[in-house]
């Protein structure tokens, strides 16, 4: 488990977020979401220990291993690709480095011999002898060809370095996995592999992604940063949209009901406050009015402009099971609907009513 206690991060006069206390555990997969600039990556860096918060602290269950998707694509340029992946298991990598250093000595002392024997035992316990094979398997699944595995990272194209770093984060089988935009530069096949890979793992995950389909496929919970705070919702991204929207609607409805009650009570007090026969009732209503408190409705950090046209008629709908050009598959299971947002003239021929398309129109894939 990884948890935060009263985490506040402040740059300048205004805090980015404040007093965030949350627990992430039980093998759940959390999608960390929020508007651009709300502090998702900053919060992730605090969890990973890269940043120190203005106040508060982060704690990890003792003995639990933390895996992080590195955001520095050029931090491992002088290492081979396979070594960069193995470095994801820090303890194994440290033992390997010390072991290799001793074996490289011109002469080995008795003390060196005893030390290397200890290292060999620890190396075996961590399954070090299969490390290169395991790292290679993950690289292949991530789309990195075997011919690159023993080349230097500096020879790997920038767009493909992220795949190596993703393999690095997965390599150590961590108890807690932090992934910031793991699908960047991945093709659809590799994303599908990653979805299944993450769902099969039993560790707790916190994932930042702008791909709602990926979040729906992978996540069991949503951790939403908004209104300067963090709220956790069970379910995937679609469920979050429904639940958070309903929650806000209920809050606004509750406030509207309270405001109406306050207005009614105030009206009675204004009318009968000076009336001796009803002064007691007016006083009672005034006290009751003072006890009614409207819930705070904070301003969301999300800015979501939306343009919605009225519904029209589908003037043409086409379906293909597949289509090819020479030997390359161009499309498969594709549906296209072209929708016009006006009513065609009644005297148009049926063929024109079906085929005529001009803006504005909507193409749905």
N, C-alpha and C positions, 0 to 999 in steps of 0.2 A: 504493500500500500504506500502511496505517496499522498501527503496531505499538506495543506497550507493553513497557517494561523495568522489572521489579521494582516494579510499582505497588502501593502500600499506601495505604489510606484508613482513618483512625482518627478516631472520634468518642468522646471519653471514654477509659475504660481499655481497652476491647476494640476491636481492629481489625475493621472491617466486612469487609475482605478484605486479603490481604497477599501481596506478592511475585508479583504476576500479570505474567507475561511471555507475550505472545501476538502473532501476526501475522495480519492480516486483509488478504487481497488476491486477486489473480488473477481478479477479477470474480465472486468467490463471494458468495452471499447468506446471511449468518449470522443465525440467530435467537438473540437473547440471552435466555436463559431462566433461571428459578430461582424459589425461593419468594418470597412477598411480604416485603420488608424485607431481602433478601439483598444489595442494592446494585446492582441492574441500572441504574436511572436515574442513580445516582451515578456508576457506571462510564461510562455514556454521556456524562454531563456532563464527565467528565475527558477523554474522547476528543475532545469538541467544544471543549475549552478553557474552558468555563464555570467549572469547578472546578479547583483545583490540588490534586494528591494530596499526602498526608503525606510520601511519598517516591516515587522513581521518576520516569520521564519517558515522554512520548508523542512519537513521531516520525512524520512524514508524508513520503512521497516528494516531493522538491522538484518544484515545478511542478504538483502534483496539486491539484485544486479540491475543497474540502470543502462538502457540502451538509448542512444540519441542519434537522430539523422543529422550529421554535420552539415552546416550551411556554408562552410568554406571549401569550395571545390578545388582550391589550389594549395591546400595545407599538406598534401602528401606527394608532391611532384617528384621527389627524389626516391620514392619507394616504388617497388613493383606493385602491380595491381593486386596480386594475391596477398602480399604483405599488408597492403592498405586494408583489405577486408579482415584479415586476421587481427589487426590492431583494434577491431571492434571489441574483442575480449581483452581488456587491459591487463588483467592478471596473467593470462596465458602469454600475451606478447612480452610482458616484463620478464617472465621466466625464460622464454625463448631467447630474448636478447642476452640475458645473463649467461645462459647455457652456451650460446654461440660464442660469447666473449671468452669464456674459459677454454673452450675447445680450440680457439684461435691462438692461444698463448704458445710461444715457442717451447716452453717447458712448463709442466704442470706440477705444482707442489703437492705435498700430501694433503694440505688444507684445501687446495683447489679440488683435489680428487674427491674429498669428502663432501665438499659443497656441490659439486656437479652430480654426485650420486643423489643428494637430496633433491636437486632440481629435476633430475630425470624422473624421480618418483612423483613429484608434483606435476610434472609435464604429462605423465601418463594418466594421472587422476583427472586432469582436465581434457583428456582425449586429444592431446597435442599431436600425436603421431598421425592422426587423420585430419588435422586442421586444414592442410592444403587441399585435400580431396573435398572436404565439406565446403570450403570457401569456393572452390572451383564449381561445385554443383550449383551454389546460389548464384554465382556470376552467370553461368549458362542460362539459368532460369530468368535472370534479369536481362538477358539478351546480349551479354558480353561474350564474344567469340573466344574460344580457347587460345587462339593465336596471340591474344592481348594479355593473357593472364600473367605472364612472366616478363612483360614489358613494363617500362616505367609509366607512372601515372601521367607524366608530362606529355606522353605520346598519345594519350586518350583525348578525343575531342571533348570540348567543354560540355556539350549537351549530354554526353555519355558518362561523364564523371559522376553525375548524380546517381546513376545506376550502381556504380561501384560503391558510393557512399551509402546507398540504400542496402546493398549487400552487407556492408560493414555493420550497419545498425542491426541487421537481422542475425548476423553470424553468431553472436554470443548467447542466443536464446535467453534474452534478459527477462527478468520478472516484471519490469516496467519499461515500456517502449514509448518514446516521444518522437513523433514524426511531424515535421513542418513541411507541408506541400509535397508529399511523397510521390505524387503522380506527375509532377512537372517533367516534361521531355520524355514521357513514356508513351509508347503506342498502345492501341486498344488491347492488343493481345497481352502485353506485359502488365497493363492495368488489371486485366482479368485474372492473370496469374497472381498478382499482388493481393487482390481481393480475397481469393481463396486461401492464399498463404496466411494472411492476417486472421481470417476467420478460424483457421485450424489451430492457431497458437493459443495457448491458455494464459498468456500474460495480460496484465493491465496495460491498456494503450490510451494515449491522448494524441489525437490527430487533428492537424489543421489542414483544411482543404476547401477550395472553392468549387469542387466538383460535387454537386449535390447527389448525383447518381452513385458516386463512390461512397459518400457518407451513408446513403440509404442502404447500400449493399453491405457495408462493413460494421457500422456503429450500432451499439446497443443503447447508448445514451448520448444526449447532447448537452454540452456545457456552454451556455450562452453568456457572452460578455456584453452587457448593455446596461444603460442607466448607471454606469460606473460600478457595477457589481456583477457577480457571476451566479447564474442559476442553473441547476442541473435538472434536466427533464429525462425521464425514461423513454426509450423508443428511438427511432431513427429520425432523419431530418424532416421528412414529411409529417411525422407525428408531432414533432416540435412545432412546426408552423401552425398546425391546428390547435395544439394545446396552449401555446403562448398567445395566439390570437384570441382564443376563448377566454383565457385568464384576464387579458386586458379589457375585453368587452365586459366581463363580469365586474371588474373593478370600476369601469366607467358607469355601468348600469347601477351599481351600488351607490356610487357618489350622486348620481342623478336622483335616485330615490331619497337619499338623505337630504339633498338640497331642496327637493320638493317638500319634505317634511318640515325642514327648517323654515321655509317660506310660509307654510301653512301656520306653523306655531307663531311666527313673527307677526303675521297678519292678525291672529287672535289677540296677541299681546298689544298690538297697536290700537286695536278697536276697543278692547275692554280693560286696558291697564288702568285707566282713570275711573272705571266704573266700580263703585264701592261694593255692589252686590256680586261682582265677578272678579274682584281684585285677587282673591285667593286662587281662583282658577288660572288667572293670567300669570300670577307669580309661579305657580306650579309648572306652567308651560314654558316660562322663561328659563327655569332651572333645567327642565328637560331639554330645551334647545341648546343650552350650554354644554350638555353632555354628548351631544352628537358631534362627532369629528369626521370630517371628510378625509378619506385615504389620500396619501400623496400620490400624484400621477406624474412621474418623472418624464422628461423628454427623452425619447429614444435617440441613440446615436446613429440609427439607420435612416438614411435618406432614400426613399424608394419611389421615385416618380413612376407613374403608370399611365399608359394611354390605352384605353379600351374602347373599341368600336362596337357598334350594335351588331347583333348576329345577322348574317345574310344567308344566301343559299349557295350550296355547293354547285357550281356550274360545271365542274368536271372532276371526276375522281378516277385515278388510274392505279393499278396494282401490278407489280412484277414479282415473280418468284426469283428470277435471276436475269442477268444480262451480261454479255461478254463482248470484249473487243479484242480480236486476234486471239491471244492465249491468256490474257489477263482478265480476272474477274473484276468487273466494274461496280456492280451493285448486287445485293441479294436481299430478298424480302423487303422491298422498298414500296412505300405507299406515298402518293402525292395527291393532295387535295387543293384545288384552286378555288377560293371562295370570293365571290364578288359581294360588295357591300352596298348594292343598290338593286332595285327591282327592275328587271328588263321590261321593255315595253310589251304590252299584250299582243300587239300586231306583228312582233318579230317572228320570222320563221323559226320553227323548232330547231333546225340545224344551227342557226345563228345564236339562238338562246343558249345552246349547249356549248358552242365553240368560242363565242365572243368573250375575250378577256382583255381588260385594260386596267391600269391603276385607277383607284386603289384596289389591290387584291392581296391575298394572303396565301403563301405557299407553306404547307405543313409537311414536314418529313417525318 
